[in-house]
Amino acid sequence: MANIKVLFALVKKEYWELLRDKRSLFATFAYALVGPFLLYVLIKGFIATATQETEVTIGLQTDVRYEQSIKQVQHYLKTQNIAVVNYSGELPIDFNQLPANKAFDVLIRVESPMNGRDDERMVIAVYGDQGSQSSRRQMEKAVKLGSQFVTNQRKNELMKQGLNPSSSQWQLRQHVINEQTQSTNRFMDTLLVFLLLAPFFITLNYINDATAGERERGSLMPLLTQPVNRNLLIASKWSVGSLLGIVGSLATMLIGLKLIADLPVYEIDFQLNASITNMALTMAIIIPLALCVASVQMLIALAAKNFKEGQSYLTLFSFIPLIAVFMADKFSDAPWTAMTPLLGHQQMLKSVFANQGFDTTQFVGVSISCVAISIIALLAVRKQLNSELVLQGR
């Protein structure tokens, strides 16, 4: 009972130390407040660039022989919010040399079949330039629109003949295991780095001040020279640091996902999947990491001689998630990565936001790894606090 009272007294002391300096408190939660807005600006710019590259103006070549069919194609394109320019004449050699009022990116022509058979359907011919990445994407979009139009027309014709398109003996059913494309996977990695960095940066300032800072100010010495249980002293600093990391990570996630939800991420084929269940799973994944990060940061900061040196060490330590996430693909086939902190966290978060499920076995394994590292780090911290070197500034 006495130990519990001492622990609460030490925790209270840590919170008063945190609250006494408003600038330090702001620095603690700066990442949670500013980070989401930086991510918002980054993603907004990425979407603007991507949509600019896929915006397409389609030239529709006029031909009196297929006037009715051309009107059908034109109507469909306009329902898809595609800019259409009527064009008459031969196929242009260079689309970039067209007059400004007749400029287009891709040309669509309605033609008869090459073999000239009357029972064949009409052909939609797409002409485009693949000389650049932007023009290649514009042509791909035009081809996709043409394919959708042809599919819709076939269904309409079957309906007119009294046939149900779904009554065919053969049907195609598509099951998407991973909704993210290769380009959006890179976007997902950016989001994961943003989440995994949260406990590193949010606890950095407090842990450094509660260890290296107190050591430099001399306020740590009175505690160590008194008969205060070292375990309780460590537990008070670690619990406050861990709680800050957890609360800050939650705030970072909520603010970040709220801002991203207001962006048209569908323009880059990205599925956010930010359901309440997925956010709860995300926090369950991050909590063991926050506990581990706080303990390792305490060990690193106590090894520093002063506050400034501790801040340098902890800043370097905070770049580890960047390396882990962007190097994860190189070790994706290695079985040991599933139970390795950061690498395992990255895999689990990726599965959660891609709606691929939650691996309970992996979660337990990674959590055990985090707890083991925390225990080792805290034991090393206790050894440092029991050493006279910490009082001598070495």
MOHUJO-V357011 format. One record per backbone hydrogen bond with DSSP energy under -1.0 kcal/mol. NH is the residue of the N-H (numbers start at 1). CO is the residue of the C=O. E is the energy in kcal/mol with one decimal. If there is no record, write none. Layout:
[[NH:CO:E] [NH:CO:E]]
//
This chain:
[[5:1:-1.9] [6:2:-2.2] [7:3:-2.6] [8:4:-2.6] [9:5:-2.1] [10:6:-2.5] [11:7:-2.7] [12:8:-2.5] [13:9:-2.1] [14:10:-2.1] [15:11:-2.2] [16:12:-2.3] [17:13:-2.0] [18:14:-1.9] [19:15:-2.4] [20:16:-1.5] [25:21:-2.0] [26:22:-2.4] [27:23:-2.3] [28:24:-1.7] [29:25:-1.5] [33:29:-1.7] [34:30:-3.3] [35:31:-1.6] [38:34:-1.9] [39:35:-2.4] [40:36:-2.3] [41:37:-2.3] [42:38:-2.2] [43:39:-2.7] [44:40:-2.6] [45:41:-2.2] [46:42:-2.0] [47:43:-2.7] [48:44:-2.3] [49:45:-2.2] [50:46:-2.3] [51:47:-3.0] [52:48:-1.8] [53:49:-1.6] [54:50:-1.1] [55:51:-1.1] [58:83:-2.6] [59:106:-3.4] [60:85:-2.7] [61:108:-2.2] [62:87:-2.7] [66:63:-1.2] [70:66:-2.5] [71:67:-2.0] [72:68:-1.6] [73:69:-2.0] [74:70:-2.7] [75:71:-2.5] [76:72:-2.2] [77:73:-2.3] [78:74:-2.0] [79:75:-1.8] [81:78:-1.6] [82:77:-2.1] [85:58:-2.6] [87:60:-2.3] [97:94:-1.4] [98:95:-1.2] [102:99:-1.5] [105:57:-3.1] [106:57:-1.5] [107:127:-2.9] [108:59:-3.3] [109:125:-2.7] [111:123:-3.1] [116:113:-1.3] [120:117:-1.0] [123:111:-3.0] [125:109:-3.1] [127:107:-3.4] [136:132:-2.1] [137:133:-2.0] [138:134:-2.0] [139:135:-2.1] [140:136:-2.2] [141:137:-2.1] [142:138:-1.9] [143:139:-2.6] [144:140:-2.1] [145:141:-2.2] [146:142:-2.4] [147:143:-2.4] [148:144:-2.2] [149:145:-2.2] [150:146:-2.3] [151:147:-2.2] [152:148:-2.3] [153:149:-2.3] [154:150:-2.2] [155:151:-1.9] [156:152:-2.1] [157:153:-2.3] [158:154:-2.0] [159:155:-2.1] [160:156:-2.1] [161:157:-1.5] [162:159:-1.4] [163:158:-2.9] [167:164:-2.3] [185:181:-1.5] [186:182:-1.0] [187:183:-1.2] [188:184:-2.4] [189:185:-2.2] [190:186:-1.6] [191:187:-1.7] [192:188:-2.4] [193:189:-2.4] [194:190:-1.9] [195:191:-1.8] [196:192:-2.9] [197:193:-2.1] [201:197:-2.3] [202:198:-2.5] [203:199:-1.3] [207:203:-2.7] [208:204:-2.2] [209:205:-2.0] [210:206:-2.8] [213:208:-2.9] [214:209:-1.2] [215:211:-2.2] [216:212:-2.1] [217:213:-2.4] [218:214:-1.3] [219:214:-1.0] [220:214:-1.4] [224:220:-1.8] [225:221:-2.0] [228:226:-2.9] [233:229:-2.0] [234:230:-2.6] [235:231:-2.6] [236:232:-2.2] [237:233:-1.7] [238:234:-2.8] [239:235:-2.6] [240:236:-1.9] [241:237:-2.3] [242:238:-2.7] [243:239:-2.4] [244:240:-2.2] [245:241:-2.0] [246:242:-2.3] [247:243:-2.9] [248:244:-2.7] [249:245:-2.0] [250:246:-2.2] [251:247:-2.4] [252:248:-2.5] [253:249:-2.6] [254:250:-2.6] [255:251:-2.5] [256:252:-2.5] [257:253:-2.8] [258:254:-1.8] [259:255:-2.1] [260:256:-2.4] [261:257:-2.2] [263:260:-1.9] [265:263:-2.3] [267:264:-1.9] [268:265:-1.6] [269:266:-1.7] [270:265:-1.8] [275:273:-1.4] [279:275:-2.3] [280:276:-2.3] [281:277:-2.3] [282:278:-2.2] [283:279:-2.1] [284:280:-2.0] [285:281:-1.9] [286:282:-2.1] [287:283:-2.4] [290:286:-2.5] [291:287:-2.0] [292:288:-2.0] [293:289:-2.9] [294:290:-2.1] [295:291:-1.5] [296:292:-2.2] [297:293:-2.6] [298:294:-1.7] [299:295:-1.7] [300:296:-2.4] [301:297:-2.9] [302:298:-2.1] [304:301:-1.2] [310:306:-2.2] [311:307:-2.4] [312:308:-1.8] [313:309:-2.3] [314:310:-2.6] [315:311:-2.0] [316:312:-2.0] [317:313:-2.1] [318:314:-1.5] [319:316:-1.2] [320:317:-1.4] [323:319:-1.6] [324:320:-2.8] [325:321:-2.6] [326:322:-2.0] [327:323:-1.4] [331:328:-1.2] [334:331:-1.2] [337:334:-1.2] [338:335:-1.0] [340:337:-1.1] [343:341:-2.1] [344:340:-3.8] [346:342:-2.7] [347:343:-1.9] [348:344:-2.4] [349:345:-2.7] [350:346:-2.0] [351:347:-2.0] [352:348:-2.3] [353:349:-2.5] [354:350:-1.2] [355:352:-1.3] [356:351:-3.2] [363:359:-2.2] [364:360:-2.6] [365:361:-2.3] [366:362:-2.9] [367:363:-2.4] [368:364:-2.3] [369:365:-1.9] [370:366:-2.2] [371:367:-2.5] [372:368:-2.6] [373:369:-2.2] [374:370:-2.4] [375:371:-2.5] [376:372:-2.3] [377:373:-2.7] [378:374:-2.7] [379:375:-2.3] [380:376:-1.9] [381:377:-2.1] [382:378:-2.4] [383:379:-1.9] [384:380:-1.9] [385:381:-2.5] [386:382:-1.5] [387:384:-1.1] [392:388:-1.2] [394:389:-2.4]]
//
